[in-house]
Each structure stands twice: as C-alpha cells, then as structure tokens.
Amino acid sequence: MPEGDTIFRAARTLQRALAGKVVTRFETVLPKLARVDEDAPLAGRTVVDVEARGKWMLMHFSGDLILLTHMLMSGSWHIYRPGEQWQRSRNDMRVVIETSDILAVAFRVPVAEFHTEESLKRRARLNQLGDDLLGAEFDIPASVERLRAHGDLELGDTLLHQSVLAGPGNVFKSEICFACRLDPFRKISSLSEEELLRVATKARELMTSNVSDTSGDKIVTYTGFRRTTGRSDPYERLWVYGRAGLPCRRCGTRIEVKRQGAQARKTYFCPECQR
C-alpha cells in the first residue's frame, strides 16, 4: 500500500523525468479534470516541479496550475517511453501527461484535482498535515508536541493521523512501534518525554532510509523496496508487519496481530519485545 516513502520516490522519479519539459498531450477519463483542460489546456504548459507532501503528490505546471493526487490503497504512477507497452490495463488509466519523450500515467488514482496556489491552501486534509517525515524542515520537537496533544489515543492509532506525522501508513505504524520497543496499544498520555522523542526520531529514520537513492526509484506501489530491518535478505525486510504467527526476529516469540482504531486497521507486534 502506498505510504509516504512510496509517494516520495514516485514524485522524485516524476521530477527527474518531467521537470522543465513541455506537455504535448493531456488525457483523462475524469470529467472534472477534463473540464479544466478544456478551459485552460495543459498542452503547452511546462512541468515546473513535482513534490510529495506526506501521502499527497503535487505536480506544478506553469501558469499557476497544480495537479493534486492521492493514491489511497490502489493508485500508482508509471512512466513510459512513447510506444512502450503499459504494465496496466488502459481501463485502469485515469490521467496521461505526455512530453516529447515521456508518458506519465496515473492508474486507478482515486483522488485527482486541479488547483491554483490559492485554492490549494484551502484544500481540507492537505492544509492540516503535520510535519512531513521526509520534509527537509521536519521538526522533531514540534512533532513530539503534536503526539502529546493526542493523549487519549493509542500510539499505533495516533501514528496514522496525518495531522500528527505526515507519511506513515499501516506498515510503518507497526514497524515504528516495534523499533521503539513500545506497545502500540499504550495511550499517548502514558508515554514519557523520552519515549515520544524516540517515536518521532525513529519514524523519521525509518522513513528516510527507504528513500535513499539505493532504495529503488522505479514507480512502484506497495512494499516492493521497503525495509526496516536493515537486512539485505528480501525475506527479512520487515520486523513485524504481515508476520502474524511467525517468530519475532529478536526474541523468537510469535508475532501477534490485532485490529486497532476506528477503522480497525491491523497492527502487528511482538508481545515480548513490546511489553
């Protein structure tokens, strides 16, 4: 599932492929995007910049136009050369942005909107994001304060609140808690200052390690290149996520999984290491 690291890598790859190039063709099956393109065509505009903010991606075009997308659970961006066969069905296509030598294709993207700089400031959820774990100006003390402000929530659930920390999803939630040796079901109010600092620091560390230039720059969703253990063996990439019933990589205790939060998302943990 796409999380902040996936979106960051996708944005970086699109930036390298498209930035500074002129759009020669725009195609979409989404009526609202098509209407904007009819009134203010994308063709002829320059791709100025592509950036990630948490799980959101923003593609900036000349003339104050921004394409905002969110992958949710199933969306992805691919890049192709002209004439290259697509890896997904055309029925899954939502947006095509073509330049002289590259096609950027969004497949099954559930959220895609055009904005100006002003309208973007009013976009709910985007304008409420906490510090981006992958942002250059990530503020650990401020993030600790945001965590502390949710004292009645459990740690694992709080890590999914993008207004607290922008970027983590269900995989990183479980992995961060394990790496910090903290019970994901503990209330935030029960955590010490040192523990909250450990959470913010480790969250940043794990996310950053997954967007290095050696972590994979193909536009791939889900967990293809994601690692939290630091181990090279692809079968030992993660500490606990998706490993219910298997032995903990540290102590050998069976990994457990429970539903957590209002959305009943799965949380994986070691009952021994995270007591």
VEXVO-29417 format. One line per field, with one value per residue (C-alpha): x, y, z. Coordinates in Angstrom, 1 decimal, decimal comma. Each point is the difference from the previous one (the first is absolute). Layout:
// residues N
c1 = (X/...)
c2 = (Y/...)
c3 = (Z/...)
// end
This chain:
// residues 275
c1 = (0,0/1,4/1,4/2,2/3,1/-1,8/-1,4/3,4/1,8/-2,8/0,2/3,8/-0,2/-2,6/2,0/3,1/-2,0/-2,3/1,4/0,7/-1,8/-3,0/-3,2/-0,9/-3,2/-2,3/-2,7/-2,3/-3,2/-0,9/-2,6/1,1/3,6/-1,2/-2,1/3,0/2,1/-2,6/-0,1/3,8/1,8/2,9/1,7/2,6/0,6/3,3/0,3/1,7/0,3/-1,3/0,0/-1,4/-1,7/-0,6/-2,2/-1,0/1,7/0,0/1,0/0,5/-0,5/0,8/-2,9/-0,9/-1,5/0,6/-1,1/-0,6/-0,3/-0,3/0,5/-2,1/0,3/0,3/1,2/3,4/2,0/2,0/2,4/0,5/1,7/-2,2/-1,2/1,0/-2,5/-1,8/0,1/-3,6/-3,2/-1,1/-3,3/2,0/1,3/-1,2/2,6/2,6/2,6/2,2/3,1/2,3/1,6/-2,0/-3,5/-1,0/-3,1/-2,1/-1,8/-3,0/0,8/-3,1/0,7/1,1/-0,7/1,2/0,8/1,6/2,3/-2,8/-2,6/2,7/0,3/-3,7/0,2/-1,2/2,3/2,9/0,0/-0,2/3,1/2,5/3,7/1,0/2,3/1,9/0,0/3,2/-1,3/-1,4/-0,3/0,4/-0,9/-3,2/-0,9/0,4/-2,4/-2,5/0,3/-0,5/-3,2/-1,7/0,4/-3,3/1,0/2,1/3,5/-0,6/-3,3/1,7/2,7/-2,6/-1,3/1,6/-0,6/2,5/2,7/-0,4/1,1/-0,5/-2,5/-0,9/3,4/2,1/-2,4/0,8/3,7/0,5/-1,6/2,2/3,2/-0,8/-0,8/-3,4/-3,4/-2,1/-3,1/1,4/-1,7/2,1/-0,5/1,9/3,1/2,9/1,7/2,9/-2,3/-1,8/3,3/1,0/-3,1/0,4/3,7/-0,4/-2,9/2,2/2,9/-2,0/-1,8/3,2/1,9/-2,6/0,4/3,8/1,2/0,7/-3,5/-1,6/-1,2/-2,4/-3,6/-1,2/-2,8/-0,3/3,0/2,4/3,1/-1,1/2,4/0,1/2,4/3,0/0,5/0,8/-2,0/-3,3/-1,8/1,2/-1,0/-2,5/0,0/-3,6/-2,4/-1,8/1,8/-2,9/0,8/3,7/2,9/1,2/3,3/1,4/-1,4/-1,8/-3,4/-2,9/-1,0/-3,6/-2,5/-3,1/-2,4/0,5/-1,7/-3,3/0,9/1,0/3,4/2,3/2,8/2,9/2,1/2,2/-1,6/3,4/2,2/-2,8/-1,2)
c2 = (0,0/3,5/1,8/3,1/-1,7/-1,4/3,5/1,7/-2,4/0,3/3,8/-0,1/-2,2/2,2/3,0/-1,4/-1,1/3,0/3,2/2,7/-1,8/1,3/-2,0/-1,1/-1,9/-0,4/-2,8/-0,9/-1,9/2,2/2,6/2,7/-0,1/-0,2/3,2/1,9/-1,2/1,2/3,5/0,3/-2,7/-1,9/-0,4/2,8/0,4/-0,9/-2,5/2,2/-2,3/-3,3/-0,4/-2,2/1,2/-3,0/-2,3/2,7/0,8/3,4/0,6/3,7/1,4/3,5/2,4/-0,8/-3,4/-2,9/-3,6/-1,5/-3,8/-2,5/-3,7/-1,3/-3,8/-0,8/2,9/0,2/2,1/-1,6/1,6/-1,4/0,9/0,7/-3,3/-2,0/-2,5/0,9/-2,4/0,7/-0,1/3,1/-0,4/0,9/3,2/3,2/2,6/0,2/2,8/-0,2/1,9/-0,5/-3,0/-1,2/-1,1/0,3/-2,1/0,0/-3,3/-0,4/3,2/0,7/3,6/2,4/3,7/3,2/2,9/3,4/1,1/1,7/-2,8/-2,4/1,9/-0,7/-3,7/-1,9/-2,8/1,4/3,2/-1,9/-2,2/-0,3/0,1/-2,1/-2,7/0,3/3,8/2,0/2,0/-2,8/1,3/-2,8/2,2/1,2/-3,5/-1,2/2,8/-1,2/-3,5/1,1/1,9/-3,3/-1,4/-2,0/-2,0/-3,1/0,4/-2,2/1,8/3,4/-0,8/-0,3/3,5/2,1/3,2/-1,3/-1,5/0,1/-3,1/-3,2/-2,6/-3,4/-1,6/2,7/0,3/-3,5/0,2/3,3/-1,4/-3,1/1,9/2,1/-3,0/1,5/-1,6/1,5/-0,2/2,3/3,3/3,0/1,5/-2,9/0,6/1,9/2,9/-2,3/-2,5/2,6/1,4/-3,6/-0,4/3,2/-0,7/-3,6/0,8/2,5/-2,4/-3,0/2,1/1,7/-3,3/-1,1/2,9/0,0/-0,2/-3,7/-0,7/-0,2/2,7/-1,8/1,1/-3,0/0,0/-2,3/-1,4/-1,1/1,8/0,8/-1,1/0,8/-2,8/1,2/-3,6/-0,8/-3,2/0,9/-2,4/1,8/3,6/0,7/-0,6/-0,8/1,2/-2,9/-2,6/-1,1/-3,4/0,1/0,3/3,4/0,8/1,1/-2,3/-2,9/0,7/-0,3/3,3/0,9/2,2/1,9/2,5/3,5/3,4/1,1/-1,4/-3,4/0,0/-3,0/0,6/-2,5/-0,2/-2,3/-0,5/-0,6/2,8/2,6/-0,6)
c3 = (0,0/-0,8/3,0/0,2/-1,2/-3,1/-0,9/0,6/-2,4/-2,6/0,2/-0,3/-3,0/-1,7/0,8/-1,6/-3,1/-0,5/1,6/-2,5/-2,8/-2,0/0,1/-3,5/0,8/3,0/0,3/2,8/0,6/3,0/-1,0/2,4/-1,3/-3,6/0,6/1,3/-2,9/-2,5/1,5/0,7/-2,0/1,5/-3,3/-0,4/3,8/1,6/2,8/2,6/3,0/1,5/3,8/2,7/3,2/2,2/-2,1/-2,5/-3,2/-1,7/-3,6/-0,7/-3,5/-1,4/0,2/3,6/-0,5/2,4/-0,4/3,5/0,3/2,8/-0,6/3,0/-0,1/-3,7/-2,1/-1,7/-2,5/-2,8/-2,5/-3,6/-3,2/-3,0/-1,5/3,1/1,2/3,2/2,9/1,0/-2,0/-1,7/1,9/3,1/-1,5/1,6/-1,2/-2,7/-0,2/-3,1/-0,9/-3,1/1,6/3,0/0,9/3,7/0,6/3,2/0,5/2,2/1,9/2,1/0,7/-2,7/0,0/-1,7/2,3/-0,1/2,8/1,8/-0,3/1,2/3,3/0,6/-0,8/3,1/1,3/-2,0/1,9/3,3/-0,5/2,8/-0,7/-2,9/1,2/-3,3/-0,1/0,1/2,9/2,2/3,5/2,6/3,1/-1,8/-1,0/3,7/1,0/-2,6/1,3/3,6/-1,0/-0,8/3,5/-0,1/-3,1/-0,3/-1,4/-3,1/-0,9/0,5/-2,5/-2,7/0,6/-2,8/2,0/2,5/-2,2/-3,8/-1,8/2,1/-1,0/1,4/-0,7/1,5/3,0/1,1/-0,9/1,9/3,2/-0,2/-0,7/3,1/2,1/0,9/0,3/-2,8/2,2/2,7/0,4/-1,1/3,5/1,5/-2,0/1,4/-1,7/-0,9/-1,5/-2,1/-1,2/-0,9/-2,1/-2,0/-0,5/-1,0/-2,3/-1,9/-0,1/-1,4/-2,6/-1,1/-0,4/-2,5/-2,4/-0,4/-3,6/0,5/1,3/-3,4/-2,3/-2,2/0,4/1,9/2,6/3,0/1,8/-2,7/1,3/3,5/2,8/3,7/1,2/-2,0/-1,2/-3,6/-0,1/-1,7/2,2/3,1/-1,0/2,7/3,8/0,6/-2,7/-1,8/2,3/2,3/1,5/-1,1/2,5/1,0/-1,7/3,4/2,7/-1,8/1,5/-2,5/-1,6/0,8/-1,9/1,2/-1,5/1,3/-0,3/-1,4/-3,4/1,5/-1,7/0,7/2,4/0,2/3,1/2,2/3,4/1,6/-1,6/0,3/3,5)
// end
